[in-house]
Amino acid sequence: MRSKPHGKGTIEKEILRKGHFDGPDDAVDVSDGPEDSIHLIIVSRKFDGRRLKEKNDMIWSQLMQFLAANEWGKVSLSVGASPEEIKAS
């Protein structure tokens, strides 16, 4: 368990919002996953025209660079999408 007084997923959201996904139109949503895990959804124009692997690499490079293994290990689902992909669905 994390000893800091943050809510579940707060640190992960801060890392993503202050790091690569800091644009005014970028959105980072953190929700509860099963047990002690979290789910991340990031909507950003930085995902425009990118393949799924590229999107995952962008997300995970930030998580792994700035979080300890016991923190990024709690992410059980991460989804990156561009605004156009959200509109089309």
N, C-alpha and C positions, 0 to 999 in steps of 0.2 A: 504494500500500500504506500502511496505517496504521502510524505509527512507534511507537505506544504498545504496551506489553507485554501487551495484552489478547488473549484468544482471539477467534476469529471470532464476531461477534455479541454479545460481552459488553457493550459500551457501549450498544448498542440495547436490550438486555434491562434493564440498569440504569436507563436513561432511562424505560422504560415502567413498571417496578416502582416507581420512586421518584416517578413523576409521577402520571398519572391512574389507573393500574392498580395501586394500592398496598394494596388491601383484603386482609384475611386469607384470603379465599377466591379471590382473583384468581391466575391462573397465566399465566406468560409462558414460552413455549418457543421457543428459537432453534435452528434446525438448518441444516446446510450446504445451500446451493443449488448450481446449476451454476457452475462456475468460481469466481469470488471473491464470489459473491452469498450471501445468507442468506434463510431463510424464517422468518417469525414466526407463531406461533399464540398467541392470547390468549383465555383463558376467563375471563369475568367476568360478574357479575350486572348490571353497568352496561350490558350489551348486551340485557338483558331487554326484549322488545317493540320492539326497534329494527330498522329495515330495513337491508339490506346497505350501502347508501350511507352511512347514519348511522354504522354500525360502522366502515367504512373511514375516514370523516372523523375519528372519534374517535382512531383509531390514528395516522393520518397527521398530524394536527395536532400530536400529541406529538413524532413523529419529526422533522418539519420545524421545529418550534420550538426543539428542543434539540440537533439534530445539524447538522453541516456537510453541504453537498450531496454531497460525496464519500462521506460515511458513510450518509446515508439513501438515497442512490442505489444502494447495494449490496443493498437489500431488494427481492428479485424476487417475493416472495409474502408477503402478510399476510392472515391469517384471524382474524376475531373471532367468538366464539360465546358464548352463555350456557350455563350448566350444563344447563339443560333441553334445549337443542338437542343437546348432546352425548349426553345420556341417550336422546333419541329416535332417534338415528342408529344 
